[in-house]
Amino acid sequence: MKVYLTFDIEIWCNSWEELEARFPRSFQRYIYGRSPSGDYALPKTMEVLDRHDLMGVFFVEPLFAGRFGVEHLAIIVEMIRAGKHDIQLHLHPEWTDEIRPLLFPGASAKRQHLSYYTLEEQSTLLDYGRRLLASAGCDKITAFRAGSFACNANTYRALRQSGIAVDSSLNAAHPDSGIDLRNTLDFNQPQKFEGVSILPMTVFRDGFGKPRPAQIGACSFAEMRGALETAARNGSQHFVILSHNFEMLRPGRCDPDRIVVRRFEALCAFLASQRDRFEVSTLSPAPSIDRETRGHIASTSLSATLQRHGEQLARRLLA
């Protein structure tokens, strides 16, 4: 079974007011995460991956550079390329109205999700994002993920027009994902749509039977391990894991979230020790994806889920 360790790389200023004043500090937090304990954003992520000889897929959001300059995006690209990891395209169109000059008529109003944009507007944003990444030193994009997983049917038409072969925007557990595709696509299986190969975000059943995305900050390690093992037993060929550049940081701060750090360390150690069962893969070159035979959704045990609840309680007490 192929496993994809995917990371959405984003920068937020925590407000759309006074962006120029907020950006330098936000860049330092979201990209470096510097603390007395070390740098727990991108540097820590890549250090753990490299230590275990694992490859990551980094979906990099470039639209912020339309406001603040490609030189900042180039720092991110160079950091990831130094580890020989995979760089792909991620778009959070909340940045669209901050870009100067405006990319198209009507871009001056803030619209959060990609699905709020027309086919032509989505195509423009995809092409602009690719140009920004190319200017920063990355001109080979084969895959895409919409910010907040908020794709729609037009997203796949725009991806086809842009020549992007693989998408990882479907998320059965996210209410904004594929809202016009719920009766058309299977959100739990790889498939093709509008000529684009789709690798959905992996969602499993937790110990209470509730759907849970395979996200490092949202699952105990025991849950992730159980989901990986049951997915492999069920015959799944692909398993998509999510994290972010800021996920090992405590909310709103630069010091590390030790619980999430331990989860990530444990997951990488587990995958490195199980190479005969799990192949940690990238999306460049684009993998061959065919629709899998419908099978059981991965699941995990009640004890693994209770462990997550205990960790969440500990995080609240430590906040």
HUMO-V496770 format. One line per field, one symbol per residue. phi: phi as a letter, one per 20 degrees, with the letter a starting at -180 (. if undefined). A space follows every 50 residues. Layout:
phi->???
//
This chain:
phi->.eddedcedcccdmaeelfffefgffffffedmfbgepeddggfgfffgf feldddddeeedfgffddofffffffffffffeleedceccdfgegfefc fgfagnffefcfdffedfgffffffffffffffffeocddddbbbfglle ebgfgffffffemeecccdfbfedfeelfedfeddefdcgadblmdeddf gfcceffenefbffdffdcfffffffffffffffnfdcbdddbcfdfedf gmcdffefffgfffgfffffffecffdcdfcddcfffecdfffgcffgbb effffffffffffffffef
//
